[in-house]
Amino acid sequence: MRALFVRDLRLALRAGGGFGLGLAFFLIVVVLVPFSVGPEPALLARIAPGVLWLGALLSCLLSLDRLLAVDFEDGALDLLATSPLPLEGIVVVKAAAHWVTTGLPLVLVAPVLGVLLNLPAPGFGVLVLSLGIGTPALSTIGAFGAALTVGIKRGGLLLSLLVLPLYVPTLIFGAEAARRAVLGLDVSTPLMLLGGITAGVLAFMPFAAGVVLRVNLR
């Protein structure tokens, strides 16, 4: 598992599709928002939590179509399926590598981009915390979507359509936690719900993805 994890990290960093592209897209979304809604500080502060969470979610989508497609195209996925490592373990490793190269950088850069959107000071810590809790669920759900569409030519659009509805609960509670922090309200409820969603996704999705992969690789 460790060798597969390191291999996926190297492939993602070498291709630049996970690390660089996600950060660039996140930056573009945040920079363009003031041009579209106006530069009023009060307005930007009000919408900042939702914009930052939406930007992070869409950035995670960019590299999902290559999560399993590269290994399928060069035959590596067939070899991995015959290895002692179960398909569920392969999905977990793939999702973890995707989070490290895509989700984690987004979590770290979010406070810097929050300054551009005039995010109030109380919202920074909760924003980072909510992204840290929620982005692993995004990567794991994305791995499930990649398993559903593996082998389909140009399946990126289909993957996005399948995954986006599953992302909605994570987006709602993540953005709500940051919004409540900005308003000085209690954030424990949305954070606990967000953590529950992530725990459920991590517990269930790898097995669902493993079942789908077994069907698609027959």
N, CA, C and O of each residue as an XYZ file, in Angstrom:
872
protein
N       0.835     -1.208      0.000
C       0.000      0.000      0.000
C       0.869      1.256      0.000
O       0.557      2.239     -0.673
N       1.958      1.211      0.761
C       2.829      2.377      0.807
C       3.453      2.645     -0.558
O       3.537      3.796     -0.987
N       3.892      1.589     -1.244
C       4.499      1.769     -2.565
C       3.495      2.344     -3.564
O       3.844      3.201     -4.377
N       2.255      1.875     -3.503
C       1.224      2.396     -4.394
C       0.923      3.855     -4.082
O       0.722      4.659     -4.993
N       0.894      4.197     -2.803
C       0.634      5.575     -2.391
C       1.737      6.504     -2.902
O       1.450      7.565     -3.457
N       2.994      6.105     -2.714
C       4.125      6.924     -3.181
C       4.100      7.042     -4.701
O       4.381      8.109     -5.247
N       3.764      5.954     -5.385
C       3.683      5.985     -6.852
C       2.627      6.979     -7.324
O       2.871      7.748     -8.254
N       1.458      6.968     -6.692
C       0.399      7.892     -7.090
C       0.779      9.342     -6.808
O       0.445     10.239     -7.582
N       1.473      9.568     -5.703
C       1.939     10.922     -5.405
C       2.896     11.409     -6.484
O       2.795     12.544     -6.950
N       3.821     10.547     -6.876
C       4.794     10.933     -7.895
C       4.119     11.210     -9.233
O       4.463     12.169     -9.924
N       3.159     10.366     -9.593
C       2.450     10.572    -10.859
C       1.673     11.883    -10.855
O       1.676     12.614    -11.845
N       1.003     12.181     -9.735
C       0.209     13.412     -9.645
C       1.096     14.648     -9.705
O       0.761     15.621    -10.381
N       2.224     14.615     -9.002
C       3.119     15.767     -8.993
C       3.837     15.916    -10.318
O       4.097     17.034    -10.761
N       4.167     14.785    -10.965
C       4.865     14.849    -12.244
C       3.950     15.386    -13.334
O       4.367     16.185    -14.172
N       2.697     14.937    -13.313
C       1.751     15.391    -14.336
C       1.281     16.812    -14.092
O       0.931     17.526    -15.032
N       1.272     17.225    -12.826
C       0.824     18.580    -12.506
C      -0.677     18.755    -12.524
O      -1.173     19.856    -12.285
N      -1.414     17.683    -12.806
C      -2.852     17.814    -12.921
C      -3.554     17.931    -11.596
O      -4.640     18.508    -11.535
N      -2.972     17.398    -10.511
C      -3.643     17.466     -9.229
C      -3.248     18.697     -8.446
O      -4.091     19.511     -8.070
N      -1.937     18.824     -8.201
C      -1.442     19.878     -7.330
C      -1.593     21.263     -7.960
O      -2.273     22.127     -7.406
N      -0.963     21.475     -9.109
C      -0.932     22.805     -9.693
C      -2.258     23.260    -10.256
O      -2.656     24.408    -10.058
N      -2.952     22.370    -10.959
C      -4.203     22.754    -11.609
C      -5.283     23.111    -10.595
O      -6.012     24.086    -10.780
N      -5.388     22.328     -9.527
C      -6.397     22.611     -8.507
C      -6.175     23.952     -7.834
O      -7.118     24.718     -7.638
N      -4.919     24.239     -7.476
C      -4.615     25.519     -6.839
C      -4.864     26.685     -7.789
O      -5.400     27.716     -7.383
N      -4.477     26.524     -9.048
C      -4.677     27.596    -10.024
C      -6.166     27.884    -10.223
O      -6.575     29.043    -10.297
N      -6.966     26.828    -10.308
C      -8.407     27.024    -10.480
C      -9.015     27.701     -9.253
O      -9.845     28.601     -9.386
N      -8.604     27.272     -8.066
C      -9.094     27.866     -6.823
C      -8.775     29.357     -6.798
O      -9.631     30.168     -6.444
N      -7.559     29.720     -7.168
C      -7.155     31.129     -7.194
C      -7.978     31.920     -8.199
O      -8.405     33.039     -7.913
N      -8.202     31.342     -9.377
C      -8.965     32.043    -10.416
C     -10.394     32.317     -9.954
O     -10.921     33.409    -10.165
N     -11.017     31.322     -9.322
C     -12.394     31.501     -8.841
C     -12.470     32.643     -7.834
O     -13.355     33.494     -7.918
N     -11.542     32.657     -6.884
C     -11.567     33.680     -5.839
C     -11.276     35.067     -6.410
O     -11.894     36.050     -6.003
N     -10.347     35.144     -7.343
C      -9.991     36.442     -7.926
C     -11.133     37.007     -8.769
O     -11.337     38.221     -8.800
N     -11.877     36.139     -9.452
C     -12.939     36.611    -10.341
C     -14.209     37.019     -9.598
O     -14.998     37.807    -10.119
N     -14.417     36.502     -8.404
C     -15.640     36.807     -7.664
C     -15.828     38.311     -7.443
O     -16.919     38.813     -7.714
N     -14.821     39.057     -6.965
C     -15.047     40.506     -6.785
C     -15.398     41.229     -8.079
O     -16.103     42.238     -8.048
N     -14.916     40.728     -9.221
C     -15.259     41.359    -10.500
C     -16.719     41.122    -10.867
O     -17.338     41.939    -11.549
N     -17.265     39.991    -10.405
C     -18.632     39.645    -10.803
C     -19.692     40.203     -9.863
O     -20.795     40.522    -10.307
N     -19.381     40.328     -8.566
C     -20.381     40.781     -7.596
C     -20.098     42.185     -7.077
O     -20.939     42.779     -6.403
N     -18.918     42.720     -7.388
C     -18.575     44.043     -6.900
C     -17.560     43.974     -5.775
O     -17.438     42.940     -5.118
N     -16.826     45.061     -5.541
C     -15.745     45.053     -4.543
C     -16.170     45.460     -3.134
O     -15.313     45.701     -2.284
N     -17.485     45.542     -2.866
C     -17.921     45.985     -1.540
C     -17.432     45.021     -0.466
O     -17.740     43.832     -0.541
N     -16.680     45.488      0.533
C     -16.134     44.605      1.568
C     -17.209     43.848      2.337
O     -17.025     42.671      2.648
N     -18.329     44.499      2.650
C     -19.375     43.838      3.429
C     -19.984     42.681      2.641
O     -20.246     41.619      3.207
N     -20.209     42.875      1.349
C     -20.773     41.817      0.510
C     -19.808     40.650      0.372
O     -20.212     39.492      0.477
N     -18.539     40.950      0.140
C     -17.542     39.886      0.009
C     -17.401     39.097      1.300
O     -17.264     37.874      1.272
N     -17.434     39.795      2.432
C     -17.321     39.104      3.718
C     -18.500     38.158      3.938
O     -18.336     37.094      4.534
N     -19.680     38.534      3.464
C     -20.867     37.703      3.658
C     -20.839     36.442      2.798
O     -21.279     35.378      3.234
N     -20.324     36.563      1.587
C     -20.347     35.410      0.689
C     -19.038     34.621      0.696
O     -18.956     33.570      0.061
N     -18.021     35.102      1.395
C     -16.701     34.465      1.368
C     -16.733     32.984      1.760
O     -16.138     32.170      1.053
N     -17.406     32.596      2.863
C     -17.387     31.162      3.214
C     -17.934     30.267      2.118
O     -17.344     29.232      1.809
N     -19.055     30.657      1.527
C     -19.638     29.844      0.467
C     -18.771     29.799     -0.775
O     -18.630     28.746     -1.397
N     -18.186     30.935     -1.142
C     -17.344     30.988     -2.339
C     -16.099     30.136     -2.160
O     -15.712     29.402     -3.069
N     -15.473     30.226     -1.003
C     -14.260     29.445     -0.759
C     -14.557     27.950     -0.748
O     -13.779     27.161     -1.284
N     -15.657     27.561     -0.154
C     -16.008     26.148     -0.136
C     -16.371     25.659     -1.535
O     -15.977     24.562     -1.930
N     -17.113     26.457     -2.278
C     -17.477     26.058     -3.637
C     -16.244     25.970     -4.530
O     -16.133     25.054     -5.345
N     -15.323     26.912     -4.383
C     -14.096     26.862     -5.159
C     -13.268     25.633     -4.848
O     -12.710     25.012     -5.752
N     -13.184     25.273     -3.558
C     -12.439     24.069     -3.176
C     -13.108     22.818     -3.735
O     -12.426     21.904     -4.199
N     -14.434     22.773     -3.694
C     -15.164     21.609     -4.209
C     -14.927     21.442     -5.711
O     -14.632     20.340     -6.174
N     -15.053     22.516     -6.461
C     -14.862     22.422     -7.908
C     -13.411     22.103     -8.256
O     -13.144     21.413     -9.240
N     -12.477     22.601     -7.455
C     -11.070     22.290     -7.700
C     -10.790     20.798     -7.518
O      -9.973     20.220     -8.234
N     -11.471     20.187     -6.560
C     -11.293     18.742     -6.351
C     -11.796     17.928     -7.545
O     -11.322     16.820     -7.793
N     -12.756     18.486     -8.278
C     -13.319     17.767     -9.418
C     -12.353     17.657    -10.596
O     -12.458     16.735    -11.405
N     -11.416     18.594    -10.691
C     -10.629     18.714    -11.912
C      -9.800     17.474    -12.223
O      -9.660     17.103    -13.388
N      -9.257     16.836    -11.210
C      -8.353     15.712    -11.446
C      -9.003     14.358    -11.202
O      -8.322     13.334    -11.262
N     -10.306     14.327    -10.928
C     -10.950     13.052    -10.618
C     -10.993     12.116    -11.824
O     -10.911     10.897    -11.669
N     -11.123     12.684    -13.029
C     -11.261     11.819    -14.198
C      -9.996     11.024    -14.486
O     -10.043     10.042    -15.227
N      -8.848     11.435    -13.906
C      -7.596     10.706    -14.097
C      -7.249      9.837    -12.906
O      -6.175      9.235    -12.876
N      -8.127      9.757    -11.932
C      -7.820      9.041    -10.704
C      -7.579      7.557    -10.954
O      -6.640      6.980    -10.405
N      -8.416      6.943    -11.773
C      -8.258      5.534    -12.135
C      -8.056      5.334    -13.633
O      -7.633      4.261    -14.063
N      -8.354      6.358    -14.431
C      -8.306      6.201    -15.885
C      -6.895      5.913    -16.389
O      -6.719      5.111    -17.306
N      -5.888      6.558    -15.799
C      -4.509      6.340    -16.243
C      -4.100      4.893    -16.026
O      -3.515      4.271    -16.912
N      -4.407      4.357    -14.852
C      -4.056      2.961    -14.570
C      -4.854      1.998    -15.437
O      -4.361      0.930    -15.800
N      -6.077      2.370    -15.768
C      -6.884      1.502    -16.632
C      -6.327      1.482    -18.053
O      -6.279      0.431    -18.690
N      -5.913      2.632    -18.539
C      -5.428      2.728    -19.912
C      -4.117      1.990    -20.124
O      -3.921      1.391    -21.181
N      -3.206      2.015    -19.140
C      -1.922      1.339    -19.333
C      -1.890     -0.084    -18.782
O      -0.843     -0.732    -18.788
N      -3.048     -0.574    -18.301
C      -3.138     -1.939    -17.818
C      -2.728     -2.148    -16.378
O      -2.801     -3.265    -15.866
N      -2.289     -1.069    -15.708
C      -1.845     -1.213    -14.324
C      -2.994     -1.588    -13.395
O      -2.787     -2.287    -12.403
N      -4.192     -1.131    -13.708
C      -5.337     -1.433    -12.848
C      -5.664     -2.924    -12.866
O      -6.047     -3.490    -11.842
N      -5.514     -3.560    -14.028
C      -5.732     -5.007    -14.096
C      -4.717     -5.760    -13.254
O      -5.053     -6.745    -12.597
N      -3.475     -5.293    -13.276
C      -2.438     -5.926    -12.457
C      -2.715     -5.715    -10.970
O      -2.531     -6.624    -10.162
N      -3.159     -4.506    -10.618
C      -3.477     -4.233     -9.218
C      -4.654     -5.091     -8.749
O      -4.703     -5.518     -7.595
N      -5.608     -5.339     -9.667
C      -6.773     -6.152     -9.293
C      -6.398     -7.587     -9.001
O      -7.104     -8.261     -8.252
N      -5.308     -8.076     -9.568
C      -4.863     -9.453     -9.324
C      -3.828     -9.540     -8.205
O      -3.363    -10.632     -7.880
N      -3.465     -8.409     -7.617
C      -2.489     -8.401     -6.525
C      -3.157     -8.790     -5.212
O      -4.385     -8.804     -5.126
N      -2.366     -9.106     -4.187
C      -2.949     -9.450     -2.878
C      -3.732     -8.305     -2.239
O      -4.571     -8.532     -1.367
N      -3.456     -7.068     -2.675
C      -4.157     -5.913     -2.108
C      -5.589     -5.887     -2.618
O      -5.795     -5.888     -3.831
N      -6.592     -5.865     -1.736
C      -7.997     -5.842     -2.190
C      -8.312     -4.541     -2.906
O      -7.657     -3.521     -2.694
N      -9.331     -4.594     -3.762
C      -9.719     -3.398     -4.508
C     -10.141     -2.262     -3.585
O      -9.922     -1.091     -3.897
N     -10.752     -2.607     -2.439
C     -11.135     -1.565     -1.475
C      -9.894     -0.827     -0.973
O      -9.920      0.393     -0.815
N      -8.817     -1.557     -0.726
C      -7.574     -0.928     -0.297
C      -6.981     -0.050     -1.373
O      -6.437      1.015     -1.081
N      -7.082     -0.492     -2.628
C      -6.587      0.310     -3.741
C      -7.347      1.630     -3.828
O      -6.747      2.682     -4.049
N      -8.666      1.574     -3.653
C      -9.483      2.788     -3.695
C      -9.090      3.736     -2.568
O      -8.988      4.944     -2.778
N      -8.868      3.192     -1.368
C      -8.469      4.031     -0.233
C      -7.144      4.731     -0.516
O      -6.993      5.920     -0.236
N      -6.182      3.990     -1.071
C      -4.878      4.577     -1.382
C      -5.015      5.660     -2.443
O      -4.417      6.730     -2.325
N      -5.800      5.384     -3.477
C      -6.013      6.375     -4.532
C      -6.658      7.642     -3.976
O      -6.244      8.753     -4.307
N      -7.673      7.470     -3.131
C      -8.348      8.626     -2.545
C      -7.405      9.412     -1.635
O      -7.420     10.643     -1.634
N      -6.585      8.699     -0.862
C      -5.636      9.374      0.028
C      -4.606     10.164     -0.766
O      -4.270     11.287     -0.393
N      -4.101      9.595     -1.854
C      -3.132     10.304     -2.690
C      -3.771     11.532     -3.337
O      -3.138     12.580     -3.456
N      -5.022     11.395     -3.751
C      -5.717     12.539     -4.339
C      -5.901     13.643     -3.313
O      -5.754     14.822     -3.635
N      -6.224     13.267     -2.074
C      -6.413     14.291     -1.048
C      -5.098     15.001     -0.728
O      -5.083     16.220     -0.556
N      -4.008     14.261     -0.648
C      -2.719     14.863     -0.315
C      -2.272     15.833     -1.402
O      -1.714     16.887     -1.097
N      -2.508     15.492     -2.658
C      -2.045     16.331     -3.765
C      -3.052     17.402     -4.178
O      -2.688     18.356     -4.865
N      -4.299     17.260     -3.774
C      -5.328     18.228     -4.172
C      -6.028     18.856     -2.971
O      -6.048     20.079     -2.837
N      -6.601     18.030     -2.100
C      -7.371     18.559     -0.979
C      -6.531     19.287      0.044
O      -6.895     20.384      0.466
N      -5.408     18.704      0.457
C      -4.563     19.326      1.474
C      -4.016     20.683      1.029
O      -4.065     21.629      1.816
N      -3.493     20.826     -0.201
C      -3.063     22.172     -0.621
C      -4.192     23.201     -0.608
O      -3.968     24.370     -0.294
N      -5.403     22.766     -0.949
C      -6.532     23.697     -0.912
C      -6.816     24.141      0.514
O      -7.120     25.310      0.748
N      -6.722     23.224      1.468
C      -6.928     23.571      2.882
C      -5.902     24.595      3.337
O      -6.236     25.543      4.049
N      -4.651     24.404      2.927
C      -3.576     25.281      3.380
C      -3.630     26.667      2.750
O      -3.257     27.657      3.380
N      -4.095     26.735      1.500
C      -4.109     28.031      0.807
C      -5.399     28.797      1.048
O      -5.459     29.990      0.753
N      -6.435     28.149      1.576
C      -7.727     28.805      1.775
C      -7.646     30.069      2.636
O      -8.295     31.057      2.291
N      -6.882     30.094      3.746
C      -6.817     31.349      4.528
C      -6.232     32.515      3.738
O      -6.665     33.657      3.892
N      -5.247     32.223      2.893
C      -4.655     33.298      2.079
C      -5.686     33.867      1.106
O      -5.786     35.082      0.938
N      -6.449     32.982      0.470
C      -7.476     33.446     -0.447
C      -8.641     34.086      0.299
O      -9.350     34.928     -0.253
N      -8.838     33.683      1.560
C      -9.867     34.321      2.371
C      -9.597     35.796      2.586
O     -10.533     36.588      2.698
N      -8.323     36.177      2.644
C      -7.966     37.593      2.777
C      -8.437     38.376      1.557
O      -8.887     39.516      1.678
N      -8.330     37.755      0.373
C      -8.759     38.436     -0.855
C     -10.266     38.684     -0.861
O     -10.739     39.623     -1.501
N     -11.015     37.849     -0.155
C     -12.469     38.001     -0.100
C     -12.933     38.711      1.173
O     -14.124     38.729      1.483
N     -11.978     39.297      1.909
C     -12.320     40.045      3.124
C     -13.028     39.170      4.155
O     -13.931     39.633      4.851
N     -12.618     37.906      4.252
C     -13.193     37.006      5.256
C     -12.877     37.514      6.656
O     -11.706     37.731      6.969
N     -13.882     37.712      7.514
C     -13.629     38.183      8.879
C     -12.721     37.225      9.648
O     -12.711     36.021      9.394
N     -11.968     37.773     10.581
C     -10.972     36.992     11.320
C     -11.546     35.759     12.011
O     -10.894     34.715     11.987
N     -12.747     35.818     12.635
C     -13.260     34.615     13.308
C     -13.520     33.440     12.366
O     -13.650     32.304     12.821
N     -13.597     33.695     11.076
C     -13.933     32.623     10.146
C     -12.746     31.822      9.666
O     -12.935     30.736      9.117
N     -11.522     32.309      9.849
C     -10.353     31.631      9.282
C     -10.136     30.244      9.882
O      -9.973     29.264      9.155
N     -10.135     30.170     11.205
C      -9.871     28.884     11.852
C     -10.917     27.839     11.523
O     -10.584     26.693     11.223
N     -12.185     28.232     11.578
C     -13.262     27.283     11.289
C     -13.274     26.907      9.818
O     -13.594     25.768      9.476
N     -12.929     27.843      8.938
C     -12.842     27.525      7.512
C     -11.807     26.432      7.271
O     -12.081     25.453      6.576
N     -10.627     26.600      7.841
C      -9.576     25.584      7.671
C     -10.009     24.262      8.290
O      -9.790     23.198      7.711
N     -10.625     24.329      9.470
C     -11.070     23.109     10.141
C     -12.141     22.391      9.323
O     -12.081     21.172      9.157
N     -13.107     23.130      8.817
C     -14.177     22.504      8.037
C     -13.642     21.902      6.746
O     -14.063     20.816      6.350
N     -12.719     22.594      6.086
C     -12.120     22.040      4.873
C     -11.287     20.802      5.195
O     -11.286     19.829      4.441
N     -10.581     20.851      6.322
C      -9.793     19.687      6.722
C     -10.654     18.467      7.018
O     -10.247     17.334      6.764
N     -11.853     18.706      7.559
C     -12.765     17.604      7.853
C     -13.490     17.138      6.595
O     -13.705     15.941      6.404
N     -13.868     18.089      5.737
C     -14.736     17.746      4.612
C     -14.042     17.293      3.349
O     -14.597     16.477      2.613
N     -12.835     17.796      3.064
C     -12.190     17.444      1.796
C     -11.831     15.962      1.670
O     -11.847     15.455      0.548
N     -11.508     15.228      2.748
C     -11.315     13.782      2.567
C     -12.561     13.077      2.029
O     -12.454     12.109      1.275
N     -13.741     13.565      2.418
C     -14.972     12.990      1.871
C     -15.089     13.273      0.381
O     -15.554     12.419     -0.374
N     -14.673     14.464     -0.053
C     -14.727     14.800     -1.474
C     -13.845     13.873     -2.293
O     -14.248     13.405     -3.358
N     -12.635     13.606     -1.796
C     -11.723     12.717     -2.524
C     -12.244     11.291     -2.561
O     -12.117     10.611     -3.579
N     -12.832     10.831     -1.457
C     -13.329      9.453     -1.404
C     -14.558      9.277     -2.289
O     -14.680      8.276     -2.995
N     -15.468     10.245     -2.252
C     -16.619     10.199     -3.157
C     -16.144     10.257     -4.602
O     -16.689      9.569     -5.466
N     -15.131     11.074     -4.863
C     -14.579     11.152     -6.204
C     -13.988      9.831     -6.670
O     -14.106      9.473     -7.841
N     -13.348      9.102     -5.751
C     -12.812      7.790     -6.108
C     -13.933      6.825     -6.475
O     -13.778      6.007     -7.381
N     -15.059      6.917     -5.774
C     -16.220      6.100     -6.125
C     -16.742      6.458     -7.511
O     -17.050      5.577     -8.314
N     -16.840      7.763     -7.789
C     -17.280      8.188     -9.110
C     -16.320      7.752    -10.200
O     -16.746      7.370    -11.289
N     -15.013      7.809     -9.911
C     -14.026      7.354    -10.892
C     -14.164      5.861    -11.154
O     -13.974      5.412    -12.285
N     -14.493      5.092    -10.129
C     -14.705      3.653    -10.316
C     -15.930      3.388    -11.179
O     -15.943      2.441    -11.965
N     -16.958      4.215    -11.037
C     -18.165      4.047    -11.844
C     -17.906      4.308    -13.324
O     -18.493      3.649    -14.183
N     -17.040      5.254    -13.623
C     -16.836      5.674    -15.007
C     -15.553      5.131    -15.616
O     -15.227      5.486    -16.749
N     -14.813      4.284    -14.911
C     -13.556      3.765    -15.449
C     -13.854      2.951    -16.710
O     -14.800      2.164    -16.746
N     -13.046      3.150    -17.722
C     -13.250      2.456    -18.986
C     -14.149      3.172    -19.956
O     -14.243      2.771    -21.116
N     -14.826      4.236    -19.511
C     -15.704      5.007    -20.402
C     -14.887      6.120    -21.053
O     -14.268      6.921    -20.352
N     -14.876      6.179    -22.364
C     -14.136      7.217    -23.053
C     -14.778      8.585    -22.817
O     -15.990      8.760    -22.937
N     -13.924      9.534    -22.480
C     -14.377     10.902    -22.187
C     -15.472     10.893    -21.121
O     -16.532     11.500    -21.274
N     -15.174     10.190    -20.054
C     -16.167     10.087    -18.982
C     -16.086     11.184    -17.948
O     -16.737     11.097    -16.907
N     -15.285     12.238    -18.212
C     -15.122     13.306    -17.230
C     -16.411     14.042    -16.920
O     -16.696     14.328    -15.757
N     -17.204     14.356    -17.955
C     -18.464     15.056    -17.730
C     -19.444     14.175    -16.970
O     -20.119     14.641    -16.052
N     -19.523     12.909    -17.348
C     -20.407     11.982    -16.633
C     -19.974     11.848    -15.179
O     -20.814     11.803    -14.280
N     -18.678     11.784    -14.947
C     -18.163     11.692    -13.582
C     -18.602     12.896    -12.762
O     -19.037     12.743    -11.620
N     -18.492     14.090    -13.332
C     -18.907     15.302    -12.613
C     -20.394     15.279    -12.290
O     -20.797     15.653    -11.188
N     -21.217     14.840    -13.249
C     -22.662     14.785    -13.022
C     -23.023     13.772    -11.944
O     -23.985     13.975    -11.203
N     -22.267     12.691    -11.848
C     -22.548     11.674    -10.840
C     -22.088     12.106     -9.451
O     -22.738     11.804     -8.450
N     -20.979     12.802     -9.402
C     -20.353     13.116     -8.119
C     -20.945     14.371     -7.474
O     -21.099     14.422     -6.253
N     -21.277     15.377     -8.277
C     -21.724     16.655     -7.712
C     -22.909     16.528     -6.753
O     -22.876     17.150     -5.691
N     -23.964     15.749     -7.070
C     -25.057     15.620     -6.086
C     -24.606     15.026     -4.757
O     -25.149     15.371     -3.707
N     -23.620     14.138     -4.794
C     -23.113     13.530     -3.566
C     -22.261     14.508     -2.761
O     -22.067     14.333     -1.558
N     -21.755     15.537     -3.436
C     -20.947     16.553     -2.758
C     -21.794     17.570     -1.986
O     -21.284     18.247     -1.093
N     -23.062     17.679     -2.318
C     -23.889     18.766     -1.795
C     -23.957     18.795     -0.256
O     -23.780     19.869      0.318
N     -24.207     17.666      0.443
C     -24.255     17.750      1.910
C     -22.956     18.253      2.529
O     -22.982     19.037      3.477
N     -21.821     17.805      1.996
C     -20.533     18.283      2.508
C     -20.392     19.778      2.288
O     -19.928     20.494      3.176
N     -20.782     20.254      1.124
C     -20.722     21.686      0.834
C     -21.618     22.479      1.774
O     -21.207     23.523      2.281
N     -22.830     22.003      2.013
C     -23.785     22.737      2.850
C     -23.254     22.905      4.260
O     -23.220     24.021      4.779
N     -22.839     21.812      4.888
C     -22.418     21.901      6.290
C     -21.042     22.538      6.442
O     -20.782     23.196      7.449
N     -20.150     22.357      5.458
C     -18.851     23.016      5.527
C     -18.976     24.525      5.436
O     -18.387     25.255      6.233
N     -19.753     24.994      4.453
C     -19.947     26.435      4.307
C     -20.740     27.013      5.477
O     -20.483     28.139      5.903
N     -21.699     26.250      5.997
C     -22.499     26.727      7.130
C     -21.651     26.907      8.379
O     -21.846     27.860      9.133
N     -20.711     25.998      8.601
C     -19.836     26.131      9.764
C     -19.009     27.408      9.678
O     -18.900     28.147     10.656
N     -18.422     27.669      8.505
C     -17.637     28.895      8.341
C     -18.518     30.135      8.442
O     -18.091     31.145      9.002
N     -19.729     30.078      7.915
C     -20.635     31.217      7.984
C     -21.019     31.518      9.428
O     -21.058     32.679      9.833
N     -21.302     30.479     10.199
C     -21.654     30.688     11.603
C     -20.488     31.277     12.389
O     -20.685     32.111     13.272
N     -19.277     30.839     12.066
C     -18.106     31.395     12.753
C     -17.976     32.888     12.467
O     -17.652     33.665     13.365
N     -18.225     33.288     11.236
C     -18.160     34.709     10.875
C     -19.193     35.516     11.649
O     -18.922     36.650     12.045
N     -20.377     34.941     11.870
C     -21.450     35.641     12.578
C     -21.351     35.508     14.095
O     -22.159     36.081     14.826
N     -20.367     34.758     14.563
C     -20.199     34.570     15.999
C     -21.162     33.579     16.615
O     -21.401     33.630     17.821
N     -21.725     32.674     15.820
C     -22.670     31.672     16.307
C     -21.959     30.363     16.616
O     -20.786     30.185     16.285
N     -22.675     29.461     17.248
C     -22.117     28.153     17.587
C     -21.895     27.330     16.318
O     -22.781     27.238     15.468
N     -20.704     26.731     16.196
C     -20.358     25.978     14.983
C     -20.298     24.473     15.225
O     -19.975     23.709     14.315
N     -20.606     24.049     16.440
C     -20.430     22.634     16.768
C     -21.366     21.725     15.959
O     -20.959     20.649     15.521
N     -22.615     22.158     15.761
C     -23.570     21.297     15.054
C     -23.161     21.035     13.607
O     -23.072     19.871     13.217
N     -22.904     22.077     12.779
C     -22.479     21.772     11.404
C     -21.166     21.022     11.324
O     -20.978     20.204     10.424
N     -20.242     21.287     12.257
C     -18.974     20.562     12.227
C     -19.174     19.087     12.570
O     -18.544     18.221     11.962
N     -20.037     18.795     13.528
C     -20.303     17.394     13.867
C     -21.010     16.672     12.728
O     -20.704     15.518     12.430
N     -21.965     17.363     12.089
C     -22.643     16.761     10.939
C     -21.664     16.537      9.791
O     -21.720     15.515      9.106
N     -20.775     17.493      9.588
C     -19.753     17.351      8.547
C     -18.824     16.176      8.852
O     -18.479     15.399      7.962
N     -18.424     16.056     10.115
C     -17.596     14.924     10.502
C     -18.311     13.600     10.356
O     -17.703     12.599      9.979
N     -19.610     13.587     10.655
C     -20.389     12.363     10.480
C     -20.483     11.943      9.027
O     -20.400     10.759      8.702
N     -20.660     12.937      8.145
C     -20.708     12.632      6.708
C     -19.377     12.053      6.244
O     -19.346     11.057      5.522
N     -18.286     12.675      6.658
C     -16.966     12.188      6.253
C     -16.707     10.788      6.782
O     -16.187      9.936      6.062
N     -17.071     10.543      8.053
C     -16.872      9.209      8.621
C     -17.694      8.161      7.872
O     -17.205      7.066      7.595
N     -18.941      8.498      7.547
C     -19.774      7.564      6.796
C     -19.232      7.295      5.405
O     -19.250      6.158      4.934
N     -18.751      8.342      4.749
C     -18.186      8.179      3.405
C     -16.938      7.308      3.451
O     -16.777      6.411      2.623
N     -16.050      7.565      4.415
C     -14.824      6.780      4.515
C     -15.108      5.322      4.845
O     -14.354      4.435      4.447
N     -16.189      5.073      5.566
C     -16.519      3.704      5.946
C     -17.222      2.939      4.834
O     -17.047      1.727      4.712
N     -18.014      3.631      4.024
C     -18.864      2.944      3.046
C     -18.350      2.995      1.616
O     -18.381      1.985      0.913
N     -17.878      4.153      1.176
C     -17.558      4.356     -0.227
C     -16.463      3.438     -0.768
O     -16.591      2.976     -1.902
N     -15.387      3.144     -0.019
C     -14.384      2.231     -0.580
C     -14.954      0.858     -0.935
O     -14.551      0.264     -1.935
N     -15.886      0.348     -0.128
C     -16.489     -0.954     -0.429
C     -17.403     -0.859     -1.646
O     -17.428     -1.767     -2.477
N     -18.162      0.246     -1.754
C     -19.007      0.435     -2.932
C     -18.157      0.563     -4.189
O     -18.497     -0.001     -5.230
N     -17.047      1.307     -4.098
C     -16.161      1.457     -5.250
C     -15.516      0.129     -5.620
O     -15.330     -0.161     -6.802
N     -15.170     -0.681     -4.619
C     -14.590     -1.991     -4.896
C     -15.556     -2.893     -5.659
O     -15.158     -3.598     -6.585
N     -16.818     -2.865     -5.265
C     -17.827     -3.663     -5.969
C     -17.965     -3.202     -7.417
O     -18.032     -4.023     -8.332
N     -18.008     -1.892     -7.620
C     -18.142     -1.345     -8.970
C     -16.936     -1.705     -9.831
O     -17.080     -2.049    -11.004
N     -15.750     -1.623     -9.241
C     -14.549     -1.954    -10.009
C     -14.534     -3.413    -10.424
O     -14.121     -3.733    -11.538
N     -14.975     -4.297     -9.550
C     -15.016     -5.724     -9.902
C     -15.937     -5.960    -11.102
O     -15.644     -6.783    -11.969
N     -17.037     -5.238    -11.138
C     -17.970     -5.383    -12.261
C     -17.355     -4.816    -13.540
O     -17.456     -5.437    -14.598
N     -16.720     -3.647    -13.458
C     -16.184     -3.000    -14.641
C     -14.960     -3.685    -15.198
O     -14.672     -3.558    -16.388
N     -14.217     -4.422    -14.352
C     -13.002     -5.076    -14.815
C     -13.231     -6.492    -15.319
O     -12.286     -7.150    -15.754
N     -14.458     -6.967    -15.270
C     -14.742     -8.319    -15.766
C     -14.697     -8.342    -17.295
O     -14.910     -9.391    -17.904
